[in-house]
Amino acid sequence: MHGSRQLALDFIKPYLKPGLRVLDVCCGGAWLMEHVHAAGGVYFGIDKRAKNCEVTERHDVTQIPWIVGQFDLAISVYGMQHLLGDEAIAWREARRHAKRMIVVARYDVETKREMNREDPLNGYSHSSLSGLALATGWSVKEFKGVTYNENGYYSPPNENHLRTLNAFVAYLEEIE
């Protein structure tokens, strides 16, 4: 498994419990499904461009078609960062359907996000993530920046190493 997926999985696994209803937003090929099922959870994947994947729904992630509050946890692994102009709408939609969310995304030390739909590598800085979370009704409860390469991943020892980060994981809860 690639280091970026292993990072996501290692962070997500402790949150997976039997009976947990998980909404995987921007799920792509639904690689997370087997891990949710192995933990005894119920998996729902949604992706506008899910190709050759029978287990996902093809819907616009800014208009999730399921019952409000139906899910225990929303997860987005390297997905919402690609939405750019629609990401705030998608984050609000995820909040309508789940009270908790885990986001794994590319880290960008710069706070400026480029609104170029051709660039799939747009990332978040800690401040841009916090701002987007607050604006869409989420509170960041845990943030962990990491560096990964072909040998795996690790967390830098302190904030002086922020420029070495290339990904992060964050756990968010709905602001009540």
C-alpha positions as CSV (number, residue, x, y, z in Angstrom):
1,M,0.0,0.0,0.0
2,H,1.3,3.5,-0.9
3,G,2.5,5.6,2.1
4,S,-0.3,8.1,1.6
5,R,-3.0,5.5,1.9
6,Q,-1.3,3.7,4.8
7,L,-1.2,7.1,6.6
8,A,-4.9,7.5,6.0
9,L,-5.7,4.0,7.1
10,D,-3.6,4.1,10.3
11,F,-5.3,7.3,11.3
12,I,-8.8,6.1,10.4
13,K,-8.7,2.6,11.9
14,P,-9.1,3.6,15.6
15,Y,-12.4,5.4,14.7
16,L,-13.9,2.3,12.9
17,K,-16.3,0.4,15.1
18,P,-18.9,-2.3,14.5
19,G,-22.1,-0.9,13.2
20,L,-20.5,2.5,12.4
21,R,-22.1,4.0,9.3
22,V,-19.4,5.6,7.2
23,L,-19.8,8.0,4.3
24,D,-16.7,8.1,2.1
25,V,-16.9,11.4,0.3
26,C,-15.0,11.5,-3.0
27,C,-14.3,7.8,-2.6
28,G,-12.7,7.1,-6.0
29,G,-12.3,3.4,-6.3
30,A,-13.7,2.8,-2.8
31,W,-10.4,1.3,-1.5
32,L,-11.5,2.1,2.0
33,M,-14.6,-0.2,1.9
34,E,-12.8,-3.4,2.8
35,H,-11.3,-1.8,5.9
36,V,-14.7,-0.4,7.1
37,H,-16.3,-3.8,6.5
38,A,-13.4,-5.6,8.3
39,A,-14.1,-3.4,11.4
40,G,-17.8,-4.4,11.2
41,G,-18.9,-1.0,9.8
42,V,-21.3,-0.2,7.1
43,Y,-19.8,1.6,4.0
44,F,-21.3,4.1,1.6
45,G,-19.2,5.7,-1.0
46,I,-20.0,8.6,-3.1
47,D,-18.0,10.1,-6.0
48,K,-19.0,12.0,-9.0
49,R,-16.5,10.2,-11.2
50,A,-16.5,6.7,-9.7
51,K,-15.5,4.5,-12.6
52,N,-16.0,0.7,-12.7
53,C,-17.1,0.7,-9.1
54,E,-20.4,-0.9,-8.4
55,V,-20.4,-0.1,-4.7
56,T,-20.4,3.6,-5.0
57,E,-23.1,6.1,-6.0
58,R,-22.4,8.6,-8.7
59,H,-23.8,11.8,-7.4
60,D,-22.6,15.4,-7.1
61,V,-20.9,15.5,-3.7
62,T,-22.4,19.0,-3.2
63,Q,-25.9,17.4,-3.1
64,I,-25.6,14.1,-1.1
65,P,-28.9,12.2,-1.8
66,W,-29.3,10.4,1.6
67,I,-31.2,11.1,4.7
68,V,-29.8,14.0,6.8
69,G,-27.9,12.6,9.9
70,Q,-27.8,9.1,8.5
71,F,-24.1,8.6,9.0
72,D,-21.9,8.4,12.0
73,L,-18.7,9.5,10.3
74,A,-17.8,11.1,7.0
75,I,-14.3,10.5,5.6
76,S,-12.5,12.1,2.7
77,V,-9.1,10.8,1.7
78,Y,-7.4,13.0,-0.8
79,G,-10.7,13.9,-2.3
80,M,-12.3,17.2,-1.2
81,Q,-9.1,19.1,-2.1
82,H,-9.9,18.5,-5.7
83,L,-13.3,20.2,-5.5
84,L,-11.9,23.7,-5.3
85,G,-14.9,26.1,-5.9
86,D,-17.3,23.5,-4.6
87,E,-15.4,22.3,-1.5
88,A,-17.2,24.5,1.1
89,I,-20.5,23.2,-0.2
90,A,-19.3,19.6,0.0
91,W,-18.0,20.2,3.6
92,R,-21.4,21.6,4.6
93,E,-23.2,18.6,2.9
94,A,-20.9,16.2,4.8
95,R,-21.8,18.0,8.1
96,R,-25.6,17.7,7.3
97,H,-25.1,13.9,7.0
98,A,-22.6,13.2,9.8
99,K,-21.5,14.9,13.1
100,R,-17.8,13.8,12.7
101,M,-15.5,13.9,9.8
102,I,-11.9,12.7,9.0
103,V,-10.0,14.6,6.3
104,V,-6.8,13.4,4.8
105,A,-5.3,15.8,2.3
106,R,-2.2,17.2,0.8
107,Y,-0.5,19.8,3.0
108,D,0.6,23.1,1.5
109,V,2.5,25.4,3.8
110,E,1.2,28.4,1.9
111,T,-2.3,29.6,2.9
112,K,-3.2,30.7,-0.6
113,R,-5.2,28.1,-2.5
114,E,-5.1,28.2,-6.2
115,M,-8.5,28.0,-7.8
116,N,-7.2,26.1,-10.9
117,R,-9.4,23.0,-11.6
118,E,-6.6,21.6,-13.7
119,D,-4.3,21.2,-10.7
120,P,-5.3,18.1,-8.7
121,L,-2.6,18.8,-6.1
122,N,-4.1,21.8,-4.3
123,G,-3.5,21.4,-0.6
124,Y,-4.5,22.9,2.6
125,S,-2.3,24.7,5.2
126,H,-3.3,24.4,8.8
127,S,-4.9,27.9,8.8
128,S,-6.8,27.3,5.5
129,L,-8.1,24.0,6.9
130,S,-9.2,25.6,10.1
131,G,-10.8,28.5,8.3
132,L,-12.7,26.2,5.9
133,A,-13.8,24.0,8.9
134,L,-15.1,27.0,10.9
135,A,-16.9,28.5,7.9
136,T,-18.7,25.2,7.3
137,G,-19.7,24.3,10.8
138,W,-16.8,22.1,11.8
139,S,-14.3,22.3,14.6
140,V,-10.8,20.8,14.2
141,K,-10.2,18.5,17.2
142,E,-7.0,16.8,16.0
143,F,-4.5,17.8,13.3
144,K,-1.4,15.7,12.5
145,G,1.0,16.7,9.8
146,V,3.1,14.0,8.2
147,T,5.8,13.4,5.7
148,Y,5.8,10.3,3.6
149,N,7.9,8.7,0.9
150,E,8.6,5.3,-0.5
151,N,9.8,4.2,3.0
152,G,6.6,5.0,4.8
153,Y,5.6,8.1,6.8
154,Y,6.5,9.9,10.0
155,S,5.4,12.9,12.0
156,P,7.9,15.7,12.2
157,P,9.0,16.3,15.8
158,N,7.8,19.9,16.0
159,E,6.3,22.9,14.2
160,N,9.7,24.0,12.9
161,H,9.4,21.2,10.4
162,L,6.2,22.4,8.8
163,R,7.9,23.0,5.5
164,T,8.8,19.3,5.3
165,L,5.1,18.1,5.5
166,N,3.4,16.8,2.4
167,A,0.1,15.5,4.0
168,F,-2.0,15.8,7.0
169,V,-4.9,14.0,8.8
170,A,-7.5,15.9,10.7
171,Y,-10.4,14.8,12.9
172,L,-13.3,17.3,12.9
173,E,-16.6,17.4,14.9
174,E,-19.7,19.4,14.2
175,I,-19.9,22.7,16.0
176,E,-23.1,22.6,18.1
